[in-house]
């Protein structure tokens, strides 16, 4: 996995792009949890969202390591 990507002449850290993708997936999962009704079972919603974000980011990092 390259440390940086060249996007139109600007070097962007790979981890930044990974974190942005993880944030989008986390938002989708958060909406899904709310619509299904599991949100009422969560004790601290912000802490839950943060932990899901960390898990999704870590899983994306591991996948990128295996691919590249």
CHARMM internal coordinates of N, CA and C (Angstrom, degrees):
IC EDIT
DIST 1 N 1 CA 1.4405
DIST 1 CA 1 C 1.5283
ANGL 1 N 1 CA 1 C 108.19
DIST 1 C 2 N 1.3307
ANGL 1 CA 1 C 2 N 117.25
DIHE 1 N 1 CA 1 C 2 N 126.07
DIST 2 N 2 CA 1.4668
ANGL 1 C 2 N 2 CA 119.32
DIHE 1 CA 1 C 2 N 2 CA 178.42
DIST 2 CA 2 C 1.5299
ANGL 2 N 2 CA 2 C 111.09
DIHE 1 C 2 N 2 CA 2 C -69.51
DIST 2 C 3 N 1.3131
ANGL 2 CA 2 C 3 N 115.18
DIHE 2 N 2 CA 2 C 3 N 147.31
DIST 3 N 3 CA 1.4644
ANGL 2 C 3 N 3 CA 119.54
DIHE 2 CA 2 C 3 N 3 CA -179.50
DIST 3 CA 3 C 1.5262
ANGL 3 N 3 CA 3 C 111.37
DIHE 2 C 3 N 3 CA 3 C -72.02
DIST 3 C 4 N 1.3317
ANGL 3 CA 3 C 4 N 115.98
DIHE 3 N 3 CA 3 C 4 N -32.56
DIST 4 N 4 CA 1.4560
ANGL 3 C 4 N 4 CA 120.42
DIHE 3 CA 3 C 4 N 4 CA -178.86
DIST 4 CA 4 C 1.5178
ANGL 4 N 4 CA 4 C 109.47
DIHE 3 C 4 N 4 CA 4 C -138.80
DIST 4 C 5 N 1.3245
ANGL 4 CA 4 C 5 N 115.48
DIHE 4 N 4 CA 4 C 5 N 150.63
DIST 5 N 5 CA 1.4555
ANGL 4 C 5 N 5 CA 121.65
DIHE 4 CA 4 C 5 N 5 CA 176.30
DIST 5 CA 5 C 1.5188
ANGL 5 N 5 CA 5 C 108.85
DIHE 4 C 5 N 5 CA 5 C -115.39
DIST 5 C 6 N 1.3125
ANGL 5 CA 5 C 6 N 116.21
DIHE 5 N 5 CA 5 C 6 N 142.52
DIST 6 N 6 CA 1.4536
ANGL 5 C 6 N 6 CA 121.71
DIHE 5 CA 5 C 6 N 6 CA 178.47
DIST 6 CA 6 C 1.5236
ANGL 6 N 6 CA 6 C 108.24
DIHE 5 C 6 N 6 CA 6 C -93.80
DIST 6 C 7 N 1.3207
ANGL 6 CA 6 C 7 N 116.72
DIHE 6 N 6 CA 6 C 7 N 110.03
DIST 7 N 7 CA 1.4557
ANGL 6 C 7 N 7 CA 122.16
DIHE 6 CA 6 C 7 N 7 CA 178.74
DIST 7 CA 7 C 1.5237
ANGL 7 N 7 CA 7 C 108.16
DIHE 6 C 7 N 7 CA 7 C -116.09
DIST 7 C 8 N 1.3169
ANGL 7 CA 7 C 8 N 115.48
DIHE 7 N 7 CA 7 C 8 N 103.96
DIST 8 N 8 CA 1.4649
ANGL 7 C 8 N 8 CA 122.79
DIHE 7 CA 7 C 8 N 8 CA -178.77
DIST 8 CA 8 C 1.5251
ANGL 8 N 8 CA 8 C 112.34
DIHE 7 C 8 N 8 CA 8 C 53.78
DIST 8 C 9 N 1.3168
ANGL 8 CA 8 C 9 N 116.78
DIHE 8 N 8 CA 8 C 9 N 40.43
DIST 9 N 9 CA 1.4509
ANGL 8 C 9 N 9 CA 121.69
DIHE 8 CA 8 C 9 N 9 CA 176.78
DIST 9 CA 9 C 1.5189
ANGL 9 N 9 CA 9 C 114.72
DIHE 8 C 9 N 9 CA 9 C 87.02
DIST 9 C 10 N 1.3192
ANGL 9 CA 9 C 10 N 117.44
DIHE 9 N 9 CA 9 C 10 N 0.37
DIST 10 N 10 CA 1.4579
ANGL 9 C 10 N 10 CA 121.65
DIHE 9 CA 9 C 10 N 10 CA 179.38
DIST 10 CA 10 C 1.5232
ANGL 10 N 10 CA 10 C 107.94
DIHE 9 C 10 N 10 CA 10 C -110.63
DIST 10 C 11 N 1.3153
ANGL 10 CA 10 C 11 N 116.56
DIHE 10 N 10 CA 10 C 11 N 126.23
DIST 11 N 11 CA 1.4540
ANGL 10 C 11 N 11 CA 120.47
DIHE 10 CA 10 C 11 N 11 CA 178.78
DIST 11 CA 11 C 1.5233
ANGL 11 N 11 CA 11 C 109.49
DIHE 10 C 11 N 11 CA 11 C -83.16
DIST 11 C 12 N 1.3226
ANGL 11 CA 11 C 12 N 115.12
DIHE 11 N 11 CA 11 C 12 N 121.85
DIST 12 N 12 CA 1.4594
ANGL 11 C 12 N 12 CA 122.21
DIHE 11 CA 11 C 12 N 12 CA -177.31
DIST 12 CA 12 C 1.5229
ANGL 12 N 12 CA 12 C 107.74
DIHE 11 C 12 N 12 CA 12 C -117.85
DIST 12 C 13 N 1.3312
ANGL 12 CA 12 C 13 N 117.86
DIHE 12 N 12 CA 12 C 13 N 129.49
DIST 13 N 13 CA 1.4617
ANGL 12 C 13 N 13 CA 119.30
DIHE 12 CA 12 C 13 N 13 CA 177.62
DIST 13 CA 13 C 1.5334
ANGL 13 N 13 CA 13 C 111.33
DIHE 12 C 13 N 13 CA 13 C -62.06
DIST 13 C 14 N 1.3049
ANGL 13 CA 13 C 14 N 115.80
DIHE 13 N 13 CA 13 C 14 N 139.42
DIST 14 N 14 CA 1.4656
ANGL 13 C 14 N 14 CA 121.07
DIHE 13 CA 13 C 14 N 14 CA 179.79
DIST 14 CA 14 C 1.5197
ANGL 14 N 14 CA 14 C 110.88
DIHE 13 C 14 N 14 CA 14 C -61.77
DIST 14 C 15 N 1.3215
ANGL 14 CA 14 C 15 N 115.85
DIHE 14 N 14 CA 14 C 15 N -36.74
DIST 15 N 15 CA 1.4613
ANGL 14 C 15 N 15 CA 119.57
DIHE 14 CA 14 C 15 N 15 CA -179.09
DIST 15 CA 15 C 1.5295
ANGL 15 N 15 CA 15 C 111.78
DIHE 14 C 15 N 15 CA 15 C -64.03
DIST 15 C 16 N 1.3341
ANGL 15 CA 15 C 16 N 117.51
DIHE 15 N 15 CA 15 C 16 N -32.21
DIST 16 N 16 CA 1.4656
ANGL 15 C 16 N 16 CA 120.49
DIHE 15 CA 15 C 16 N 16 CA 177.45
DIST 16 CA 16 C 1.5194
ANGL 16 N 16 CA 16 C 110.69
DIHE 15 C 16 N 16 CA 16 C -63.98
DIST 16 C 17 N 1.3239
ANGL 16 CA 16 C 17 N 117.47
DIHE 16 N 16 CA 16 C 17 N -44.70
DIST 17 N 17 CA 1.4571
ANGL 16 C 17 N 17 CA 120.84
DIHE 16 CA 16 C 17 N 17 CA 178.32
DIST 17 CA 17 C 1.5270
ANGL 17 N 17 CA 17 C 111.00
DIHE 16 C 17 N 17 CA 17 C -65.31
DIST 17 C 18 N 1.3182
ANGL 17 CA 17 C 18 N 115.76
DIHE 17 N 17 CA 17 C 18 N -37.99
DIST 18 N 18 CA 1.4604
ANGL 17 C 18 N 18 CA 120.45
DIHE 17 CA 17 C 18 N 18 CA 176.91
DIST 18 CA 18 C 1.5261
ANGL 18 N 18 CA 18 C 110.72
DIHE 17 C 18 N 18 CA 18 C -63.75
DIST 18 C 19 N 1.3194
ANGL 18 CA 18 C 19 N 117.73
DIHE 18 N 18 CA 18 C 19 N -42.80
DIST 19 N 19 CA 1.4639
ANGL 18 C 19 N 19 CA 121.62
DIHE 18 CA 18 C 19 N 19 CA 179.72
DIST 19 CA 19 C 1.5308
ANGL 19 N 19 CA 19 C 111.24
DIHE 18 C 19 N 19 CA 19 C -66.01
DIST 19 C 20 N 1.3246
ANGL 19 CA 19 C 20 N 118.03
DIHE 19 N 19 CA 19 C 20 N -37.05
DIST 20 N 20 CA 1.4664
ANGL 19 C 20 N 20 CA 120.49
DIHE 19 CA 19 C 20 N 20 CA 177.58
DIST 20 CA 20 C 1.5262
ANGL 20 N 20 CA 20 C 111.07
DIHE 19 C 20 N 20 CA 20 C -66.52
DIST 20 C 21 N 1.3222
ANGL 20 CA 20 C 21 N 116.40
DIHE 20 N 20 CA 20 C 21 N -41.08
DIST 21 N 21 CA 1.4663
ANGL 20 C 21 N 21 CA 119.62
DIHE 20 CA 20 C 21 N 21 CA 176.88
DIST 21 CA 21 C 1.5304
ANGL 21 N 21 CA 21 C 110.53
DIHE 20 C 21 N 21 CA 21 C -65.25
DIST 21 C 22 N 1.3281
ANGL 21 CA 21 C 22 N 116.87
DIHE 21 N 21 CA 21 C 22 N -39.79
DIST 22 N 22 CA 1.4591
ANGL 21 C 22 N 22 CA 120.85
DIHE 21 CA 21 C 22 N 22 CA 178.79
DIST 22 CA 22 C 1.5255
ANGL 22 N 22 CA 22 C 110.99
DIHE 21 C 22 N 22 CA 22 C -65.63
DIST 22 C 23 N 1.3211
ANGL 22 CA 22 C 23 N 116.93
DIHE 22 N 22 CA 22 C 23 N -34.67
DIST 23 N 23 CA 1.4589
ANGL 22 C 23 N 23 CA 120.14
DIHE 22 CA 22 C 23 N 23 CA 178.48
DIST 23 CA 23 C 1.5281
ANGL 23 N 23 CA 23 C 110.40
DIHE 22 C 23 N 23 CA 23 C -65.89
DIST 23 C 24 N 1.3273
ANGL 23 CA 23 C 24 N 117.36
DIHE 23 N 23 CA 23 C 24 N -40.05
DIST 24 N 24 CA 1.4595
ANGL 23 C 24 N 24 CA 120.61
DIHE 23 CA 23 C 24 N 24 CA 178.38
DIST 24 CA 24 C 1.5304
ANGL 24 N 24 CA 24 C 110.87
DIHE 23 C 24 N 24 CA 24 C -65.55
DIST 24 C 25 N 1.3257
ANGL 24 CA 24 C 25 N 117.01
DIHE 24 N 24 CA 24 C 25 N -42.86
DIST 25 N 25 CA 1.4698
ANGL 24 C 25 N 25 CA 120.58
DIHE 24 CA 24 C 25 N 25 CA 178.64
DIST 25 CA 25 C 1.5249
ANGL 25 N 25 CA 25 C 110.43
DIHE 24 C 25 N 25 CA 25 C -64.97
DIST 25 C 26 N 1.3322
ANGL 25 CA 25 C 26 N 116.85
DIHE 25 N 25 CA 25 C 26 N -39.04
DIST 26 N 26 CA 1.4615
ANGL 25 C 26 N 26 CA 120.87
DIHE 25 CA 25 C 26 N 26 CA 179.47
DIST 26 CA 26 C 1.5197
ANGL 26 N 26 CA 26 C 111.25
DIHE 25 C 26 N 26 CA 26 C -64.52
DIST 26 C 27 N 1.3118
ANGL 26 CA 26 C 27 N 117.15
DIHE 26 N 26 CA 26 C 27 N -39.63
DIST 27 N 27 CA 1.4638
ANGL 26 C 27 N 27 CA 120.35
DIHE 26 CA 26 C 27 N 27 CA 178.22
DIST 27 CA 27 C 1.5248
ANGL 27 N 27 CA 27 C 110.77
DIHE 26 C 27 N 27 CA 27 C -64.40
DIST 27 C 28 N 1.3358
ANGL 27 CA 27 C 28 N 116.28
DIHE 27 N 27 CA 27 C 28 N -40.45
DIST 28 N 28 CA 1.4628
ANGL 27 C 28 N 28 CA 119.41
DIHE 27 CA 27 C 28 N 28 CA 177.68
DIST 28 CA 28 C 1.5276
ANGL 28 N 28 CA 28 C 111.26
DIHE 27 C 28 N 28 CA 28 C -64.48
DIST 28 C 29 N 1.3306
ANGL 28 CA 28 C 29 N 116.60
DIHE 28 N 28 CA 28 C 29 N -43.21
DIST 29 N 29 CA 1.4565
ANGL 28 C 29 N 29 CA 120.18
DIHE 28 CA 28 C 29 N 29 CA 178.39
DIST 29 CA 29 C 1.5216
ANGL 29 N 29 CA 29 C 111.53
DIHE 28 C 29 N 29 CA 29 C -64.83
DIST 29 C 30 N 1.3273
ANGL 29 CA 29 C 30 N 116.77
DIHE 29 N 29 CA 29 C 30 N -36.58
DIST 30 N 30 CA 1.4573
ANGL 29 C 30 N 30 CA 120.36
DIHE 29 CA 29 C 30 N 30 CA 178.76
DIST 30 CA 30 C 1.5230
ANGL 30 N 30 CA 30 C 111.09
DIHE 29 C 30 N 30 CA 30 C -64.66
DIST 30 C 31 N 1.3171
ANGL 30 CA 30 C 31 N 116.22
DIHE 30 N 30 CA 30 C 31 N -42.01
DIST 31 N 31 CA 1.4685
ANGL 30 C 31 N 31 CA 119.74
DIHE 30 CA 30 C 31 N 31 CA 177.57
DIST 31 CA 31 C 1.5210
ANGL 31 N 31 CA 31 C 111.31
DIHE 30 C 31 N 31 CA 31 C -65.76
DIST 31 C 32 N 1.3211
ANGL 31 CA 31 C 32 N 116.09
DIHE 31 N 31 CA 31 C 32 N -38.70
DIST 32 N 32 CA 1.4607
ANGL 31 C 32 N 32 CA 120.36
DIHE 31 CA 31 C 32 N 32 CA 178.32
DIST 32 CA 32 C 1.5262
ANGL 32 N 32 CA 32 C 111.07
DIHE 31 C 32 N 32 CA 32 C -63.23
DIST 32 C 33 N 1.3317
ANGL 32 CA 32 C 33 N 116.35
DIHE 32 N 32 CA 32 C 33 N -42.58
DIST 33 N 33 CA 1.4645
ANGL 32 C 33 N 33 CA 120.56
DIHE 32 CA 32 C 33 N 33 CA 178.68
DIST 33 CA 33 C 1.5315
ANGL 33 N 33 CA 33 C 110.45
DIHE 32 C 33 N 33 CA 33 C -62.81
DIST 33 C 34 N 1.3221
ANGL 33 CA 33 C 34 N 116.86
DIHE 33 N 33 CA 33 C 34 N -39.10
DIST 34 N 34 CA 1.4667
ANGL 33 C 34 N 34 CA 120.27
DIHE 33 CA 33 C 34 N 34 CA 179.43
DIST 34 CA 34 C 1.5259
ANGL 34 N 34 CA 34 C 111.67
DIHE 33 C 34 N 34 CA 34 C -67.72
DIST 34 C 35 N 1.3229
ANGL 34 CA 34 C 35 N 116.85
DIHE 34 N 34 CA 34 C 35 N -42.31
DIST 35 N 35 CA 1.4599
ANGL 34 C 35 N 35 CA 120.07
DIHE 34 CA 34 C 35 N 35 CA -177.26
DIST 35 CA 35 C 1.5218
ANGL 35 N 35 CA 35 C 112.33
DIHE 34 C 35 N 35 CA 35 C -70.18
DIST 35 C 36 N 1.3209
ANGL 35 CA 35 C 36 N 116.85
DIHE 35 N 35 CA 35 C 36 N -33.82
DIST 36 N 36 CA 1.4612
ANGL 35 C 36 N 36 CA 120.29
DIHE 35 CA 35 C 36 N 36 CA 179.97
DIST 36 CA 36 C 1.5217
ANGL 36 N 36 CA 36 C 110.69
DIHE 35 C 36 N 36 CA 36 C -74.45
DIST 36 C 37 N 1.3238
ANGL 36 CA 36 C 37 N 117.16
DIHE 36 N 36 CA 36 C 37 N -25.88
DIST 37 N 37 CA 1.4528
ANGL 36 C 37 N 37 CA 120.65
DIHE 36 CA 36 C 37 N 37 CA 178.94
DIST 37 CA 37 C 1.5145
ANGL 37 N 37 CA 37 C 113.69
DIHE 36 C 37 N 37 CA 37 C 101.64
DIST 37 C 38 N 1.3214
ANGL 37 CA 37 C 38 N 116.72
DIHE 37 N 37 CA 37 C 38 N 9.14
DIST 38 N 38 CA 1.4591
ANGL 37 C 38 N 38 CA 119.80
DIHE 37 CA 37 C 38 N 38 CA 178.87
DIST 38 CA 38 C 1.5271
ANGL 38 N 38 CA 38 C 112.49
DIHE 37 C 38 N 38 CA 38 C -79.56
DIST 38 C 39 N 1.3119
ANGL 38 CA 38 C 39 N 116.84
DIHE 38 N 38 CA 38 C 39 N -9.75
DIST 39 N 39 CA 1.4510
ANGL 38 C 39 N 39 CA 120.48
DIHE 38 CA 38 C 39 N 39 CA -179.27
DIST 39 CA 39 C 1.5185
ANGL 39 N 39 CA 39 C 113.37
DIHE 38 C 39 N 39 CA 39 C -62.83
DIST 39 C 40 N 1.3042
ANGL 39 CA 39 C 40 N 116.99
DIHE 39 N 39 CA 39 C 40 N -27.37
DIST 40 N 40 CA 1.4741
ANGL 39 C 40 N 40 CA 120.13
DIHE 39 CA 39 C 40 N 40 CA 179.91
DIST 40 CA 40 C 1.5224
ANGL 40 N 40 CA 40 C 112.06
DIHE 39 C 40 N 40 CA 40 C -73.13
DIST 40 C 41 N 1.3264
ANGL 40 CA 40 C 41 N 117.40
DIHE 40 N 40 CA 40 C 41 N -16.22
DIST 41 N 41 CA 1.4633
ANGL 40 C 41 N 41 CA 121.27
DIHE 40 CA 40 C 41 N 41 CA 178.92
DIST 41 CA 41 C 1.5305
ANGL 41 N 41 CA 41 C 112.68
DIHE 40 C 41 N 41 CA 41 C -89.51
DIST 41 C 42 N 1.3214
ANGL 41 CA 41 C 42 N 116.56
DIHE 41 N 41 CA 41 C 42 N -8.28
DIST 42 N 42 CA 1.4670
ANGL 41 C 42 N 42 CA 121.03
DIHE 41 CA 41 C 42 N 42 CA -176.52
DIST 42 CA 42 C 1.5221
ANGL 42 N 42 CA 42 C 108.47
DIHE 41 C 42 N 42 CA 42 C -88.71
DIST 42 C 43 N 1.3446
ANGL 42 CA 42 C 43 N 115.05
DIHE 42 N 42 CA 42 C 43 N 128.81
DIST 43 N 43 CA 1.4595
ANGL 42 C 43 N 43 CA 119.80
DIHE 42 CA 42 C 43 N 43 CA -176.24
DIST 43 CA 43 C 1.5258
ANGL 43 N 43 CA 43 C 112.05
DIHE 42 C 43 N 43 CA 43 C -72.06
DIST 43 C 44 N 1.3339
ANGL 43 CA 43 C 44 N 117.10
DIHE 43 N 43 CA 43 C 44 N -48.76
DIST 44 N 44 CA 1.4654
ANGL 43 C 44 N 44 CA 121.68
DIHE 43 CA 43 C 44 N 44 CA -177.37
DIST 44 CA 44 C 1.5218
ANGL 44 N 44 CA 44 C 107.57
DIHE 43 C 44 N 44 CA 44 C -130.46
DIST 44 C 45 N 1.3168
ANGL 44 CA 44 C 45 N 116.24
DIHE 44 N 44 CA 44 C 45 N 102.28
DIST 45 N 45 CA 1.4657
ANGL 44 C 45 N 45 CA 121.34
DIHE 44 CA 44 C 45 N 45 CA -170.39
DIST 45 CA 45 C 1.5242
ANGL 45 N 45 CA 45 C 112.69
DIHE 44 C 45 N 45 CA 45 C -62.84
DIST 45 C 46 N 1.3255
ANGL 45 CA 45 C 46 N 118.13
DIHE 45 N 45 CA 45 C 46 N -42.30
DIST 46 N 46 CA 1.4579
ANGL 45 C 46 N 46 CA 120.31
DIHE 45 CA 45 C 46 N 46 CA -178.83
DIST 46 CA 46 C 1.5322
ANGL 46 N 46 CA 46 C 111.19
DIHE 45 C 46 N 46 CA 46 C -65.66
DIST 46 C 47 N 1.3051
ANGL 46 CA 46 C 47 N 116.92
DIHE 46 N 46 CA 46 C 47 N -39.94
DIST 47 N 47 CA 1.4586
ANGL 46 C 47 N 47 CA 120.73
DIHE 46 CA 46 C 47 N 47 CA 177.44
DIST 47 CA 47 C 1.5235
ANGL 47 N 47 CA 47 C 111.17
DIHE 46 C 47 N 47 CA 47 C -65.68
DIST 47 C 48 N 1.3220
ANGL 47 CA 47 C 48 N 116.71
DIHE 47 N 47 CA 47 C 48 N -38.84
DIST 48 N 48 CA 1.4554
ANGL 47 C 48 N 48 CA 121.35
DIHE 47 CA 47 C 48 N 48 CA 176.56
DIST 48 CA 48 C 1.5270
ANGL 48 N 48 CA 48 C 110.77
DIHE 47 C 48 N 48 CA 48 C -62.69
DIST 48 C 49 N 1.3320
ANGL 48 CA 48 C 49 N 116.77
DIHE 48 N 48 CA 48 C 49 N -45.72
DIST 49 N 49 CA 1.4649
ANGL 48 C 49 N 49 CA 120.33
DIHE 48 CA 48 C 49 N 49 CA 179.52
DIST 49 CA 49 C 1.5240
ANGL 49 N 49 CA 49 C 111.49
DIHE 48 C 49 N 49 CA 49 C -62.99
DIST 49 C 50 N 1.3221
ANGL 49 CA 49 C 50 N 117.14
DIHE 49 N 49 CA 49 C 50 N -39.74
DIST 50 N 50 CA 1.4591
ANGL 49 C 50 N 50 CA 120.44
DIHE 49 CA 49 C 50 N 50 CA 177.92
DIST 50 CA 50 C 1.5251
ANGL 50 N 50 CA 50 C 111.32
DIHE 49 C 50 N 50 CA 50 C -63.77
DIST 50 C 51 N 1.3149
ANGL 50 CA 50 C 51 N 116.58
DIHE 50 N 50 CA 50 C 51 N -42.26
DIST 51 N 51 CA 1.4659
ANGL 50 C 51 N 51 CA 119.64
DIHE 50 CA 50 C 51 N 51 CA -179.43
DIST 51 CA 51 C 1.5245
ANGL 51 N 51 CA 51 C 111.06
DIHE 50 C 51 N 51 CA 51 C -67.44
DIST 51 C 52 N 1.3213
ANGL 51 CA 51 C 52 N 117.66
DIHE 51 N 51 CA 51 C 52 N -37.41
DIST 52 N 52 CA 1.4661
ANGL 51 C 52 N 52 CA 120.25
DIHE 51 CA 51 C 52 N 52 CA 176.31
DIST 52 CA 52 C 1.5240
ANGL 52 N 52 CA 52 C 109.94
DIHE 51 C 52 N 52 CA 52 C -65.13
DIST 52 C 53 N 1.3225
ANGL 52 CA 52 C 53 N 117.45
DIHE 52 N 52 CA 52 C 53 N -40.07
DIST 53 N 53 CA 1.4650
ANGL 52 C 53 N 53 CA 121.34
DIHE 52 CA 52 C 53 N 53 CA 177.72
DIST 53 CA 53 C 1.5304
ANGL 53 N 53 CA 53 C 110.63
DIHE 52 C 53 N 53 CA 53 C -60.95
DIST 53 C 54 N 1.3211
ANGL 53 CA 53 C 54 N 117.30
DIHE 53 N 53 CA 53 C 54 N -45.00
DIST 54 N 54 CA 1.4621
ANGL 53 C 54 N 54 CA 121.06
DIHE 53 CA 53 C 54 N 54 CA 179.90
DIST 54 CA 54 C 1.5289
ANGL 54 N 54 CA 54 C 110.47
DIHE 53 C 54 N 54 CA 54 C -64.05
DIST 54 C 55 N 1.3199
ANGL 54 CA 54 C 55 N 117.05
DIHE 54 N 54 CA 54 C 55 N -41.93
DIST 55 N 55 CA 1.4629
ANGL 54 C 55 N 55 CA 120.81
DIHE 54 CA 54 C 55 N 55 CA 179.10
DIST 55 CA 55 C 1.5259
ANGL 55 N 55 CA 55 C 111.76
DIHE 54 C 55 N 55 CA 55 C -65.18
DIST 55 C 56 N 1.3120
ANGL 55 CA 55 C 56 N 117.59
DIHE 55 N 55 CA 55 C 56 N -43.19
DIST 56 N 56 CA 1.4654
ANGL 55 C 56 N 56 CA 120.77
DIHE 55 CA 55 C 56 N 56 CA 179.58
DIST 56 CA 56 C 1.5274
ANGL 56 N 56 CA 56 C 110.31
DIHE 55 C 56 N 56 CA 56 C -66.96
DIST 56 C 57 N 1.3313
ANGL 56 CA 56 C 57 N 117.26
DIHE 56 N 56 CA 56 C 57 N -40.32
DIST 57 N 57 CA 1.4620
ANGL 56 C 57 N 57 CA 120.31
DIHE 56 CA 56 C 57 N 57 CA 177.97
DIST 57 CA 57 C 1.5273
ANGL 57 N 57 CA 57 C 110.86
DIHE 56 C 57 N 57 CA 57 C -63.72
DIST 57 C 58 N 1.3140
ANGL 57 CA 57 C 58 N 116.79
DIHE 57 N 57 CA 57 C 58 N -44.06
DIST 58 N 58 CA 1.4596
ANGL 57 C 58 N 58 CA 120.57
DIHE 57 CA 57 C 58 N 58 CA 178.48
DIST 58 CA 58 C 1.5203
ANGL 58 N 58 CA 58 C 112.22
DIHE 57 C 58 N 58 CA 58 C -63.54
DIST 58 C 59 N 1.3234
ANGL 58 CA 58 C 59 N 116.64
DIHE 58 N 58 CA 58 C 59 N -41.60
DIST 59 N 59 CA 1.4606
ANGL 58 C 59 N 59 CA 119.99
DIHE 58 CA 58 C 59 N 59 CA 178.47
DIST 59 CA 59 C 1.5320
ANGL 59 N 59 CA 59 C 110.83
DIHE 58 C 59 N 59 CA 59 C -65.51
DIST 59 C 60 N 1.3083
ANGL 59 CA 59 C 60 N 117.38
DIHE 59 N 59 CA 59 C 60 N -38.80
DIST 60 N 60 CA 1.4662
ANGL 59 C 60 N 60 CA 120.39
DIHE 59 CA 59 C 60 N 60 CA 176.60
DIST 60 CA 60 C 1.5087
ANGL 60 N 60 CA 60 C 112.03
DIHE 59 C 60 N 60 CA 60 C -65.21
DIST 60 C 61 N 1.3170
ANGL 60 CA 60 C 61 N 116.72
DIHE 60 N 60 CA 60 C 61 N -38.68
DIST 61 N 61 CA 1.4677
ANGL 60 C 61 N 61 CA 120.81
DIHE 60 CA 60 C 61 N 61 CA 178.39
DIST 61 CA 61 C 1.5234
ANGL 61 N 61 CA 61 C 110.81
DIHE 60 C 61 N 61 CA 61 C -64.70
DIST 61 C 62 N 1.3198
ANGL 61 CA 61 C 62 N 116.71
DIHE 61 N 61 CA 61 C 62 N -43.39
DIST 62 N 62 CA 1.4674
ANGL 61 C 62 N 62 CA 120.33
DIHE 61 CA 61 C 62 N 62 CA 178.33
DIST 62 CA 62 C 1.5248
ANGL 62 N 62 CA 62 C 110.46
DIHE 61 C 62 N 62 CA 62 C -63.87
DIST 62 C 63 N 1.3382
ANGL 62 CA 62 C 63 N 117.48
DIHE 62 N 62 CA 62 C 63 N -41.83
DIST 63 N 63 CA 1.4613
ANGL 62 C 63 N 63 CA 120.10
DIHE 62 CA 62 C 63 N 63 CA 178.24
DIST 63 CA 63 C 1.5134
ANGL 63 N 63 CA 63 C 111.42
DIHE 62 C 63 N 63 CA 63 C -62.68
DIST 63 C 64 N 1.3226
ANGL 63 CA 63 C 64 N 117.23
DIHE 63 N 63 CA 63 C 64 N -42.04
DIST 64 N 64 CA 1.4694
ANGL 63 C 64 N 64 CA 119.60
DIHE 63 CA 63 C 64 N 64 CA 178.37
DIST 64 CA 64 C 1.5184
ANGL 64 N 64 CA 64 C 111.87
DIHE 63 C 64 N 64 CA 64 C -65.52
DIST 64 C 65 N 1.3131
ANGL 64 CA 64 C 65 N 117.79
DIHE 64 N 64 CA 64 C 65 N -34.51
DIST 65 N 65 CA 1.4652
ANGL 64 C 65 N 65 CA 120.54
DIHE 64 CA 64 C 65 N 65 CA 177.66
DIST 65 CA 65 C 1.5213
ANGL 65 N 65 CA 65 C 110.60
DIHE 64 C 65 N 65 CA 65 C -65.95
DIST 65 C 66 N 1.3146
ANGL 65 CA 65 C 66 N 117.00
DIHE 65 N 65 CA 65 C 66 N -37.90
DIST 66 N 66 CA 1.4708
ANGL 65 C 66 N 66 CA 120.50
DIHE 65 CA 65 C 66 N 66 CA -179.05
DIST 66 CA 66 C 1.5138
ANGL 66 N 66 CA 66 C 111.74
DIHE 65 C 66 N 66 CA 66 C -73.99
DIST 66 C 67 N 1.3356
ANGL 66 CA 66 C 67 N 117.38
DIHE 66 N 66 CA 66 C 67 N -34.27
DIST 67 N 67 CA 1.4623
ANGL 66 C 67 N 67 CA 120.93
DIHE 66 CA 66 C 67 N 67 CA -178.97
DIST 67 CA 67 C 1.5266
ANGL 67 N 67 CA 67 C 110.91
DIHE 66 C 67 N 67 CA 67 C -73.71
DIST 67 C 68 N 1.3128
ANGL 67 CA 67 C 68 N 116.34
DIHE 67 N 67 CA 67 C 68 N -47.46
DIST 68 N 68 CA 1.4750
ANGL 67 C 68 N 68 CA 120.12
DIHE 67 CA 67 C 68 N 68 CA -174.30
DIST 68 CA 68 C 1.5034
ANGL 68 N 68 CA 68 C 113.06
DIHE 67 C 68 N 68 CA 68 C -91.08
END
COOR INIT
IC SEED 1 N 1 CA 1 C
IC BUILD
